[in-house]
Amino acid sequence: MRQGKAKGSQLINYLDGTLYHIDLKKADNIPTNLFLVGAAERVNAIAKHFNSVQFRHQNKARPEFNIICGAYKGVPMAAMSCGIGVAGIEIALTELHALWEFDPEKNRWSDTPASVNIIRVGTAGTSLADVPLGALAISEYAIGLDNLGVFYPRRTLDVKMKDIARDFQKTKIGTLINFFSGFCCYVSPANSSIVSALGRMAVREFLKNGESVRAVASGITTASPGFFAPEGRTVGRIQTLFSMEDFIESMANFESGGLRIVNHEMETSILFRLANEMLGYRAGAICTVLDNLASDQMIDAAYAAERIGKCILVALEAMVELAGLRA
C-alpha cells in the first residue's frame, strides 16, 4: 500500500495526486482513448497491437487494475482492466474522471470536460438461438439488472430508454425482481458514434475474411450484478429467484422498438450511465459471445481466443476512426 496520508475521504488521493484504487496520477498522462476490460491479461492482448508503449502499471495491492498506454496507427490509446462487475467499472471510471479533469495541486476541477472515447472489450453470453458462438455483440442500450445506476440519476431524455425499461418490467424476470425487491432495472444508451464505428469495422473485418455478417449482432445488453442467480443459474443447494428457463424465455422473447436483447454480461450498464449520461464522454461496448444459453453450448478455448482477438482488432480500428472524428 502506498505510504502517506490520503488528502480526504471523498476522492481518496495521496499527496502526489495518486488515486487510491487505480494507483495512477495526472503525471502518468493516461490517454483519453481508452479500452476497458475485465481480465488483467486482456490488457496485454490489446497492447500487443500497439506500435509503441509509453507506460505500463499494475496496482500491486489491487492487481485487477492494470494499464498499458501506447499508440496504434499514430493514435494514443490505453487498455485498462478493472475486474469483474459494475463496482470495478464505477471505481475506475470515477477515478479516471478525476485523473483527467482534477488538478490536485490547485485542488480545482477543470472548467472544460475532457474529450474521452471509451470502448469496453468484453465477453458475454446470449439467449438468442440465431446468434452463433463467437459472434460479436455490439451494445446500443444497456439494461442494468444491478441497482448501482439508481444512485446516479438519469440525464438522457431518450424515449427509447423509457420504452425499454417499461417493456422489460412486463417480462417474467422484470416482474419477479420488481415484486421481491421493489426495483426492476435502469436503462442507459451507448454513444451512437461508437455504435456506428464498431458496426462498420466489424462488418469490414468479417467480409474481409469471407465470414457471414450474421456473426455481428447489435441491440440491447443486460448487465447483471452476479454470474449465477441473476442469469438463472442454479448450483447445488442454493435457491434462486427464477430458473434458467425463465431467464432464457424472458430474454429471447424480449423486443422493444425493434431491438432485441443480444447479450448478457456484468459491466456495461454502469459504464453507459456514468460515461455517456453523467460525464458526456463517448462510451460503447463490443463483446465476444462465449456461450449460448438457448442451446446450452460453450465455446472452446482455442476458438474463444481467436474470436476475442478479432473483437480486439475491430475495437482498435473503431478507436482510430473515433479519434479522427474527435479531432
VOVOPA-876999 format. One record per residue: residue in three letters; x, y, z of N, C-alpha, C in turn; residue number from 0. Coordinates in steps of 0.2 Angstrom, whole numbers, plus 5000, padded with zeros to 4 digits. Example, Ala and Ser with C-alpha at 12.3 -4.5 7.8 and 13.67 -1.06 7.14 Angstrom:
BEGIN
- ALA:5066:4972:5039:5062:4978:5039:5066:4984:5039:0;
- SER:5064:4989:5035:5068:4995:5036:5064:5000:5039:1;
This chain:
BEGIN
- MET:5004:4994:5000:5000:5000:5000:5004:5006:5000:0;
- ARG:5002:5011:4996:5006:5017:4996:5007:5021:5003:1;
- GLN:5013:5023:5004:5014:5027:5011:5011:5034:5010:2;
- GLY:5009:5036:5016:5007:5043:5016:5000:5044:5018:3;
- LYS:4997:5050:5020:4991:5051:5022:4986:5053:5016:4;
- ALA:4981:5050:5015:4976:5052:5010:4973:5059:5011:5;
- LYS:4972:5063:5006:4970:5070:5007:4963:5071:5009:6;
- GLY:4959:5066:5009:4952:5067:5010:4948:5060:5009:7;
- SER:4942:5060:5012:4938:5054:5011:4933:5054:5005:8;
- GLN:4932:5059:5002:4928:5059:4996:4931:5056:4990:9;
- LEU:4936:5060:4987:4940:5057:4982:4947:5056:4985:10;
- ILE:4948:5049:4986:4954:5047:4990:4960:5048:4986:11;
- ASN:4965:5052:4987:4971:5053:4983:4977:5055:4988:12;
- TYR:4983:5053:4986:4988:5055:4991:4992:5061:4989:13;
- LEU:4997:5063:4993:5000:5070:4992:5003:5071:4985:14;
- ASP:5005:5066:4982:5007:5067:4975:5002:5066:4970:15;
- GLY:4995:5066:4972:4990:5065:4967:4988:5058:4965:16;
- THR:4991:5053:4968:4990:5046:4966:4983:5044:4968:17;
- LEU:4979:5042:4964:4972:5040:4966:4972:5033:4969:18;
- TYR:4968:5032:4974:4968:5026:4979:4967:5019:4975:19;
- HIS:4962:5019:4971:4961:5012:4968:4965:5010:4962:20;
- ILE:4965:5015:4957:4968:5014:4951:4976:5015:4951:21;
- ASP:4978:5018:4957:4985:5019:4958:4989:5023:4952:22;
- LEU:4985:5028:4950:4988:5032:4944:4987:5039:4946:23;
- LYS:4991:5044:4943:4991:5051:4944:4991:5055:4938:24;
- LYS:4990:5061:4938:4990:5065:4932:4996:5065:4928:25;
- ALA:5002:5065:4931:5008:5065:4928:5009:5058:4924:26;
- ASP:5005:5053:4925:5006:5047:4921:5003:5048:4914:27;
- ASN:5000:5053:4913:4997:5055:4906:4993:5050:4902:28;
- ILE:4988:5048:4906:4984:5042:4903:4980:5045:4897:29;
- PRO:4980:5042:4891:4977:5044:4885:4969:5044:4886:30;
- THR:4965:5048:4883:4958:5048:4884:4955:5044:4878:31;
- ASN:4959:5040:4875:4956:5035:4870:4957:5028:4874:32;
- LEU:4952:5025:4877:4953:5020:4882:4949:5014:4881:33;
- PHE:4952:5008:4881:4948:5002:4881:4948:4999:4888:34;
- LEU:4942:4998:4890:4941:4995:4897:4939:4987:4896:35;
- VAL:4943:4983:4900:4942:4976:4900:4941:4974:4907:36;
- GLY:4939:4967:4908:4938:4964:4915:4945:4961:4917:37;
- ALA:4947:4956:4913:4953:4952:4914:4959:4956:4913:38;
- ALA:4964:4956:4918:4970:4959:4918:4974:4957:4912:39;
- GLU:4974:4951:4910:4978:4948:4904:4976:4951:4898:40;
- ARG:4969:4953:4897:4967:4955:4891:4970:4962:4889:41;
- VAL:4972:4966:4894:4976:4972:4893:4982:4970:4888:42;
- ASN:4986:4965:4890:4991:4963:4886:4989:4961:4879:43;
- ALA:4984:4958:4878:4981:4955:4872:4980:4961:4867:44;
- ILE:4977:4967:4870:4976:4973:4866:4983:4977:4865:45;
- ALA:4987:4977:4870:4993:4981:4869:4998:4978:4865:46;
- LYS:4997:4972:4863:5002:4969:4859:5002:4971:4852:47;
- HIS:4996:4975:4850:4995:4978:4844:4997:4985:4844:48;
- PHE:4999:4988:4849:5001:4995:4849:5008:4995:4846:49;
- ASN:5009:5000:4842:5015:5001:4838:5021:5004:4843:50;
- SER:5019:5007:4849:5024:5009:4854:5020:5009:4860:51;
- VAL:5024:5008:4866:5021:5008:4873:5025:5013:4877:52;
- GLN:5022:5018:4880:5025:5023:4884:5024:5022:4891:53;
- PHE:5019:5018:4893:5018:5017:4901:5015:5011:4902:54;
- ARG:5017:5007:4907:5013:5002:4910:5013:5001:4917:55;
- HIS:5007:4999:4920:5007:4999:4928:5002:4995:4930:56;
- GLN:5003:4990:4935:4998:4986:4938:4999:4988:4946:57;
- ASN:4993:4989:4949:4992:4990:4956:4994:4984:4960:58;
- LYS:4999:4984:4963:5001:4978:4967:4996:4976:4972:59;
- ALA:4993:4981:4975:4988:4979:4980:4982:4977:4978:60;
- ARG:4980:4980:4972:4974:4978:4968:4975:4976:4961:61;
- PRO:4978:4970:4960:4980:4969:4953:4975:4969:4947:62;
- GLU:4969:4969:4949:4964:4969:4944:4964:4976:4940:63;
- PHE:4967:4981:4943:4969:4987:4940:4975:4987:4936:64;
- ASN:4975:4986:4930:4981:4985:4926:4980:4989:4920:65;
- ILE:4986:4993:4918:4985:4998:4912:4991:4998:4908:66;
- ILE:4991:4998:4902:4996:4999:4897:4994:5005:4892:67;
- CYS:4998:5010:4891:4997:5015:4887:5002:5015:4881:68;
- GLY:5000:5017:4875:5004:5017:4869:5001:5020:4864:69;
- ALA:5002:5018:4858:4999:5021:4852:4998:5016:4847:70;
- TYR:4992:5016:4843:4991:5012:4837:4989:5016:4831:71;
- LYS:4993:5015:4826:4992:5019:4820:4992:5027:4821:72;
- GLY:4997:5028:4826:4998:5035:4827:4993:5038:4832:73;
- VAL:4988:5034:4835:4983:5037:4839:4985:5035:4847:74;
- PRO:4986:5039:4851:4987:5037:4858:4981:5034:4861:75;
- MET:4983:5028:4864:4977:5024:4867:4980:5021:4874:76;
- ALA:4975:5018:4877:4977:5014:4883:4972:5009:4884:77;
- ALA:4974:5003:4887:4970:4997:4889:4970:4996:4896:78;
- MET:4965:4996:4899:4964:4996:4907:4959:4990:4909:79;
- SER:4961:4986:4914:4957:4981:4917:4955:4984:4923:80;
- CYS:4949:4982:4925:4946:4984:4932:4942:4978:4935:81;
- GLY:4943:4972:4933:4940:4966:4936:4933:4965:4934:82;
- ILE:4929:4961:4937:4923:4959:4935:4917:4963:4939:83;
- GLY:4912:4965:4935:4907:4968:4939:4906:4976:4938:84;
- VAL:4900:4978:4940:4899:4985:4939:4903:4989:4944:85;
- ALA:4905:4987:4950:4908:4990:4955:4915:4993:4953:86;
- GLY:4919:4988:4949:4925:4990:4947:4925:4995:4941:87;
- ILE:4920:4995:4937:4919:5000:4932:4918:5007:4935:88;
- GLU:4913:5007:4940:4912:5013:4944:4918:5016:4947:89;
- ILE:4922:5012:4950:4928:5015:4954:4933:5017:4948:90;
- ALA:4934:5013:4943:4939:5015:4938:4937:5021:4935:91;
- LEU:4931:5022:4932:4929:5027:4928:4928:5034:4933:92;
- THR:4926:5033:4939:4926:5039:4943:4933:5042:4944:93;
- GLU:4938:5038:4946:4945:5040:4947:4948:5042:4940:94;
- LEU:4946:5039:4935:4949:5042:4928:4946:5049:4927:95;
- HIS:4940:5050:4928:4937:5056:4928:4941:5062:4932:96;
- ALA:4943:5060:4938:4947:5064:4942:4954:5065:4939:97;
- LEU:4957:5060:4936:4963:5060:4933:4964:5065:4928:98;
- TRP:4958:5065:4924:4958:5069:4918:4956:5076:4919:99;
- GLU:4952:5077:4924:4949:5084:4925:4950:5087:4932:100;
- PHE:4954:5084:4936:4955:5087:4943:4963:5089:4943:101;
- ASP:4964:5095:4946:4971:5097:4947:4972:5096:4954:102;
- PRO:4976:5091:4957:4977:5090:4964:4981:5096:4967:103;
- GLU:4986:5098:4963:4990:5104:4966:4986:5110:4967:104;
- LYS:4981:5112:4963:4977:5118:4964:4971:5116:4967:105;
- ASN:4969:5110:4968:4963:5107:4971:4957:5110:4968:106;
- ARG:4957:5110:4961:4952:5113:4957:4950:5108:4951:107;
- TRP:4944:5108:4949:4942:5104:4944:4942:5109:4938:108;
- SER:4943:5106:4932:4944:5109:4926:4937:5112:4924:109;
- ASP:4937:5118:4921:4930:5121:4918:4928:5117:4911:110;
- THR:4933:5114:4908:4931:5111:4902:4932:5103:4903:111;
- PRO:4926:5099:4901:4926:5092:4902:4931:5089:4897:112;
- ALA:4934:5084:4899:4939:5080:4895:4935:5077:4889:113;
- SER:4938:5076:4883:4935:5073:4877:4938:5066:4877:114;
- VAL:4933:5061:4879:4935:5054:4880:4931:5050:4876:115;
- ASN:4935:5045:4873:4932:5039:4870:4933:5033:4874:116;
- ILE:4928:5029:4876:4929:5023:4879:4926:5017:4876:117;
- ILE:4929:5012:4874:4926:5005:4872:4927:5000:4877:118;
- ARG:4922:4997:4879:4923:4991:4883:4924:4985:4878:119;
- VAL:4929:4981:4879:4930:4975:4875:4929:4969:4880:120;
- GLY:4924:4966:4879:4922:4960:4884:4920:4954:4881:121;
- THR:4918:4950:4886:4915:4943:4884:4908:4943:4886:122;
- ALA:4903:4939:4883:4896:4939:4885:4893:4932:4883:123;
- GLY:4887:4931:4886:4883:4926:4883:4877:4928:4880:124;
- THR:4873:4924:4877:4867:4926:4873:4861:4921:4875:125;
- SER:4855:4923:4874:4849:4919:4874:4846:4918:4868:126;
- LEU:4849:4921:4862:4846:4920:4856:4849:4914:4852:127;
- ALA:4844:4910:4850:4847:4904:4846:4850:4906:4839:128;
- ASP:4849:4911:4836:4851:4913:4830:4858:4917:4831:129;
- VAL:4860:4918:4837:4867:4921:4837:4872:4916:4839:130;
- PRO:4877:4915:4834:4881:4910:4834:4887:4911:4840:131;
- LEU:4890:4905:4842:4896:4906:4847:4901:4909:4843:132;
- GLY:4905:4914:4846:4910:4918:4843:4908:4924:4839:133;
- ALA:4901:4925:4840:4898:4932:4837:4901:4938:4841:134;
- LEU:4901:4943:4837:4902:4950:4841:4896:4953:4842:135;
- ALA:4895:4955:4848:4889:4958:4850:4890:4966:4852:136;
- ILE:4887:4970:4849:4888:4977:4850:4882:4980:4853:137;
- SER:4883:4984:4859:4878:4986:4863:4875:4993:4861:138;
- GLU:4869:4994:4860:4866:5000:4858:4863:5003:4864:139;
- TYR:4860:4999:4869:4857:5001:4875:4860:4996:4880:140;
- ALA:4860:4997:4887:4861:4993:4892:4855:4993:4897:141;
- ILE:4853:4987:4899:4848:4986:4904:4852:4984:4910:142;
- GLY:4852:4988:4916:4856:4986:4922:4851:4983:4927:143;
- LEU:4853:4976:4927:4849:4972:4932:4852:4973:4939:144;
- ASP:4858:4976:4940:4861:4979:4946:4857:4985:4948:145;
- ASN:4858:4987:4954:4855:4994:4956:4859:5000:4957:146;
- LEU:4866:4999:4954:4871:5004:4955:4869:5010:4952:147;
- GLY:4866:5010:4946:4864:5015:4942:4859:5020:4945:148;
- VAL:4855:5017:4950:4850:5021:4953:4853:5026:4957:149;
- PHE:4859:5026:4959:4862:5031:4963:4865:5036:4959:150;
- TYR:4865:5036:4952:4867:5041:4948:4861:5042:4943:151;
- PRO:4857:5048:4945:4851:5050:4941:4852:5050:4934:152;
- ARG:4847:5048:4930:4847:5048:4923:4846:5055:4920:153;
- ARG:4850:5056:4915:4851:5063:4912:4848:5063:4905:154;
- THR:4848:5057:4902:4847:5057:4895:4839:5057:4893:155;
- LEU:4837:5062:4889:4830:5062:4888:4829:5058:4881:156;
- ASP:4828:5051:4882:4828:5047:4876:4822:5042:4877:157;
- VAL:4817:5043:4873:4810:5039:4873:4812:5032:4873:158;
- LYS:4817:5030:4869:4818:5023:4869:4820:5020:4875:159;
- MET:4824:5023:4879:4826:5021:4886:4820:5020:4890:160;
- LYS:4815:5024:4890:4809:5023:4894:4805:5017:4892:161;
- ASP:4804:5017:4885:4801:5011:4882:4804:5004:4884:162;
- ILE:4811:5004:4884:4814:4998:4885:4813:4996:4893:163;
- ALA:4814:5001:4897:4813:5000:4904:4805:4997:4905:164;
- ARG:4801:5000:4902:4794:4999:4903:4792:4992:4901:165;
- ASP:4795:4990:4895:4794:4984:4892:4797:4978:4896:166;
- PHE:4803:4979:4898:4807:4974:4902:4803:4973:4908:167;
- GLN:4800:4978:4912:4797:4977:4918:4791:4972:4917:168;
- LYS:4788:4971:4911:4782:4967:4910:4785:4960:4909:169;
- THR:4791:4958:4908:4793:4952:4907:4793:4948:4914:170;
- LYS:4793:4941:4914:4793:4937:4920:4799:4939:4924:171;
- ILE:4805:4940:4922:4811:4942:4926:4810:4949:4929:172;
- GLY:4808:4954:4925:4807:4960:4927:4801:4961:4933:173;
- THR:4796:4957:4932:4790:4957:4937:4793:4954:4943:174;
- LEU:4797:4948:4943:4799:4945:4949:4804:4949:4953:175;
- ILE:4809:4952:4949:4813:4957:4953:4810:4963:4956:176;
- ASN:4805:4966:4952:4801:4971:4955:4797:4969:4961:177;
- PHE:4794:4963:4961:4790:4961:4966:4794:4960:4973:178;
- PHE:4799:4957:4972:4803:4955:4978:4808:4960:4980:179;
- SER:4810:4965:4976:4815:4970:4978:4812:4977:4978:180;
- GLY:4807:4978:4974:4804:4985:4973:4808:4988:4968:181;
- PHE:4813:4985:4964:4817:4988:4959:4817:4983:4953:182;
- CYS:4817:4986:4947:4817:4982:4941:4823:4983:4937:183;
- CYS:4825:4989:4935:4831:4990:4931:4832:4997:4929:184;
- TYR:4837:4999:4926:4838:5005:4923:4841:5004:4917:185;
- VAL:4840:5009:4912:4842:5008:4905:4846:5014:4903:186;
- SER:4852:5013:4900:4856:5019:4898:4859:5017:4891:187;
- PRO:4860:5023:4887:4862:5022:4880:4869:5021:4879:188;
- ALA:4871:5018:4873:4878:5018:4871:4879:5025:4867:189;
- ASN:4885:5027:4866:4886:5033:4861:4885:5031:4854:190;
- SER:4881:5034:4850:4879:5032:4844:4885:5032:4839:191;
- SER:4890:5037:4840:4896:5037:4835:4900:5030:4836:192;
- ILE:4900:5028:4843:4904:5022:4844:4900:5016:4841:193;
- VAL:4894:5016:4842:4890:5010:4839:4891:5010:4832:194;
- SER:4891:5015:4828:4892:5015:4821:4899:5013:4819:195;
- ALA:4904:5016:4823:4911:5014:4821:4912:5007:4822:196;
- LEU:4910:5004:4828:4910:4997:4829:4907:4992:4824:197;
- GLY:4901:4994:4822:4897:4991:4817:4901:4991:4810:198;
- ARG:4903:4996:4808:4906:4997:4802:4913:4992:4802:199;
- MET:4917:4993:4807:4923:4989:4807:4922:4982:4808:200;
- ALA:4917:4980:4812:4915:4973:4812:4913:4970:4806:201;
- VAL:4909:4973:4802:4907:4971:4795:4913:4970:4791:202;
- ARG:4917:4976:4791:4923:4976:4786:4927:4970:4788:203;
- GLU:4928:4969:4794:4933:4963:4796:4930:4956:4794:204;
- PHE:4924:4955:4795:4921:4949:4793:4920:4948:4786:205;
- LEU:4919:4953:4782:4918:4952:4775:4925:4951:4772:206;
- LYS:4930:4955:4775:4937:4954:4773:4939:4946:4773:207;
- ASN:4937:4943:4778:4939:4936:4779:4934:4931:4777:208;
- GLY:4929:4934:4773:4924:4929:4770:4919:4926:4775:209;
- GLU:4918:4930:4780:4913:4927:4785:4906:4930:4784:210;
- SER:4901:4927:4787:4894:4930:4787:4894:4935:4792:211;
- VAL:4890:4941:4790:4889:4946:4794:4884:4944:4799:212;
- ARG:4881:4938:4799:4877:4936:4804:4880:4935:4811:213;
- ALA:4887:4935:4810:4891:4934:4816:4892:4941:4820:214;
- VAL:4889:4946:4817:4889:4953:4821:4881:4954:4823:215;
- ALA:4880:4955:4829:4874:4957:4832:4874:4963:4836:216;
- SER:4869:4967:4835:4868:4973:4839:4861:4974:4842:217;
- GLY:4861:4977:4848:4855:4978:4851:4856:4980:4858:218;
- ILE:4852:4976:4863:4852:4978:4870:4856:4973:4873:219;
- THR:4860:4975:4878:4864:4971:4883:4861:4971:4890:220;
- THR:4861:4966:4893:4859:4966:4900:4865:4965:4904:221;
- ALA:4866:4969:4910:4871:4968:4914:4869:4966:4921:222;
- SER:4871:4961:4923:4869:4958:4930:4874:4959:4935:223;
- PRO:4872:4959:4941:4876:4960:4947:4880:4954:4949:224;
- GLY:4879:4949:4946:4882:4942:4948:4882:4938:4942:225;
- PHE:4885:4932:4942:4886:4927:4937:4880:4922:4937:226;
- PHE:4879:4920:4943:4874:4914:4944:4867:4916:4944:227;
- ALA:4864:4917:4950:4857:4918:4951:4854:4924:4946:228;
- PRO:4858:4929:4945:4854:4934:4941:4853:4932:4933:229;
- GLU:4857:4926:4931:4855:4924:4925:4852:4917:4925:230;
- GLY:4849:4915:4931:4845:4909:4932:4849:4903:4933:231;
- ARG:4856:4904:4934:4860:4898:4936:4859:4895:4943:232;
- THR:4857:4889:4943:4855:4886:4950:4861:4881:4951:233;
- VAL:4865:4882:4957:4870:4877:4958:4869:4874:4965:234;
- GLY:4870:4868:4966:4869:4864:4972:4863:4866:4976:235;
- ARG:4863:4868:4982:4858:4869:4986:4856:4876:4987:236;
- ILE:4859:4880:4982:4857:4887:4983:4851:4889:4979:237;
- GLN:4846:4892:4982:4839:4893:4979:4840:4900:4975:238;
- THR:4837:4900:4969:4837:4907:4966:4830:4909:4964:239;
- LEU:4829:4915:4963:4823:4919:4962:4819:4916:4956:240;
- PHE:4823:4914:4950:4820:4912:4944:4825:4906:4941:241;
- SER:4822:4902:4937:4826:4897:4934:4829:4899:4927:242;
- MET:4834:4895:4925:4837:4897:4919:4832:4897:4913:243;
- GLU:4827:4893:4913:4822:4893:4908:4818:4899:4908:244;
- ASP:4816:4902:4914:4813:4908:4915:4817:4914:4912:245;
- PHE:4824:4914:4913:4828:4919:4911:4828:4919:4903:246;
- ILE:4829:4913:4900:4830:4912:4893:4824:4914:4890:247;
- GLU:4818:4912:4892:4812:4914:4889:4811:4922:4889:248;
- SER:4812:4925:4895:4811:4932:4895:4816:4936:4890:249;
- MET:4822:4934:4890:4827:4937:4886:4826:4936:4879:250;
- ALA:4825:4929:4877:4824:4928:4870:4818:4931:4867:251;
- ASN:4813:4932:4870:4807:4934:4868:4806:4942:4868:252;
- PHE:4811:4945:4871:4810:4952:4873:4811:4956:4866:253;
- GLU:4807:4961:4865:4808:4966:4859:4805:4972:4861:254;
- SER:4809:4978:4860:4806:4984:4861:4809:4989:4856:255;
- GLY:4804:4992:4852:4806:4997:4847:4810:4994:4842:256;
- GLY:4810:4987:4840:4814:4984:4835:4820:4981:4838:257;
- LEU:4822:4982:4844:4828:4980:4847:4827:4974:4851:258;
- ARG:4832:4969:4851:4832:4963:4855:4837:4963:4860:259;
- ILE:4837:4959:4865:4842:4958:4869:4847:4953:4866:260;
- VAL:4853:4955:4864:4858:4951:4861:4863:4948:4865:261;
- ASN:4864:4951:4871:4869:4948:4875:4869:4949:4882:262;
- HIS:4872:4946:4887:4872:4946:4894:4879:4947:4897:263;
- GLU:4880:4952:4901:4887:4952:4904:4886:4956:4911:264;
- MET:4891:4959:4913:4891:4961:4920:4894:4969:4921:265;
- GLU:4895:4972:4916:4898:4979:4917:4895:4985:4913:266;
- THR:4892:4984:4907:4890:4989:4903:4885:4994:4905:267;
- SER:4881:4992:4910:4875:4996:4912:4878:5003:4915:268;
- ILE:4883:5002:4920:4885:5007:4924:4890:5011:4920:269;
- LEU:4894:5008:4915:4898:5012:4910:4894:5017:4906:270;
- PHE:4889:5015:4904:4885:5019:4900:4881:5025:4904:271;
- ARG:4879:5023:4910:4876:5028:4914:4881:5033:4916:272;
- LEU:4887:5031:4918:4892:5036:4921:4895:5040:4915:273;
- ALA:4897:5036:4910:4901:5039:4905:4897:5043:4900:274;
- ASN:4892:5040:4897:4888:5044:4892:4883:5049:4895:275;
- GLU:4880:5047:4901:4874:5051:4904:4877:5057:4909:276;
- MET:4881:5054:4913:4884:5059:4919:4889:5063:4916:277;
- LEU:4894:5061:4912:4900:5064:4911:4900:5067:4904:278;
- GLY:4896:5065:4899:4896:5067:4892:4902:5065:4889:279;
- TYR:4905:5059:4891:4910:5056:4887:4907:5051:4881:280;
- ARG:4911:5048:4877:4908:5044:4872:4910:5037:4874:281;
- ALA:4905:5032:4875:4907:5025:4878:4902:5021:4874:282;
- GLY:4905:5015:4872:4902:5009:4869:4905:5003:4871:283;
- ALA:4902:4997:4869:4904:4991:4871:4904:4986:4865:284;
- ILE:4908:4981:4865:4908:4976:4860:4911:4970:4864:285;
- CYS:4907:4964:4863:4908:4958:4867:4909:4952:4862:286;
- THR:4913:4947:4864:4913:4941:4860:4908:4936:4864:287;
- VAL:4904:4933:4860:4899:4928:4863:4902:4922:4864:288;
- LEU:4903:4920:4871:4906:4914:4873:4902:4908:4874:289;
- ASP:4895:4910:4876:4891:4904:4877:4884:4906:4875:290;
- ASN:4880:4901:4873:4873:4902:4871:4868:4898:4876:291;
- LEU:4865:4902:4880:4860:4899:4885:4855:4895:4882:292;
- ALA:4852:4897:4876:4847:4893:4872:4849:4886:4870:293;
- SER:4855:4886:4868:4857:4879:4865:4861:4876:4870:294;
- ASP:4863:4879:4876:4867:4876:4881:4874:4874:4879:295;
- GLN:4877:4879:4874:4883:4877:4872:4888:4883:4874:296;
- MET:4895:4880:4875:4900:4885:4877:4906:4884:4872:297;
- ILE:4909:4890:4870:4914:4890:4865:4920:4886:4868:298;
- ASP:4924:4883:4864:4931:4880:4866:4936:4885:4867:299;
- ALA:4941:4884:4870:4946:4889:4872:4950:4892:4866:300;
- ALA:4952:4888:4862:4956:4890:4856:4951:4894:4851:301;
- TYR:4945:4893:4850:4941:4897:4846:4939:4903:4849:302;
- ALA:4938:4903:4856:4937:4909:4860:4943:4914:4859:303;
- ALA:4949:4912:4860:4955:4916:4859:4955:4919:4852:304;
- GLU:4953:4915:4847:4953:4918:4840:4948:4924:4840:305;
- ARG:4942:4922:4842:4936:4927:4841:4938:4933:4846:306;
- ILE:4940:4932:4852:4942:4938:4856:4947:4942:4852:307;
- GLY:4952:4939:4849:4957:4943:4845:4954:4947:4840:308;
- LYS:4949:4944:4836:4945:4948:4831:4941:4954:4834:309;
- CYS:4938:4953:4840:4935:4958:4843:4939:4964:4845:310;
- ILE:4945:4962:4847:4950:4967:4849:4952:4971:4843:311;
- LEU:4953:4968:4837:4955:4971:4831:4950:4976:4829:312;
- VAL:4944:4974:4829:4938:4978:4827:4938:4984:4832:313;
- ALA:4939:4983:4838:4939:4989:4843:4944:4994:4842:314;
- LEU:4950:4991:4840:4956:4996:4838:4955:5000:4832:315;
- GLU:4952:4997:4827:4951:5001:4821:4945:5006:4822:316;
- ALA:4940:5004:4826:4935:5009:4828:4938:5015:4832:317;
- MET:4942:5013:4836:4945:5019:4840:4949:5024:4836:318;
- VAL:4953:5021:4831:4956:5025:4826:4951:5030:4823:319;
- GLU:4946:5027:4821:4941:5031:4817:4938:5037:4822:320;
- LEU:4936:5035:4828:4933:5039:4833:4938:5045:4835:321;
- ALA:4944:5043:4835:4949:5048:4837:4950:5054:4831:322;
- GLY:4949:5051:4825:4949:5056:4819:4943:5060:4819:323;
- LEU:4937:5057:4821:4931:5061:4822:4931:5067:4827:324;
- ARG:4935:5065:4833:4935:5070:4838:4940:5075:4836:325;
- ALA:4945:5074:4833:4950:5079:4830:4947:5084:4826:326;
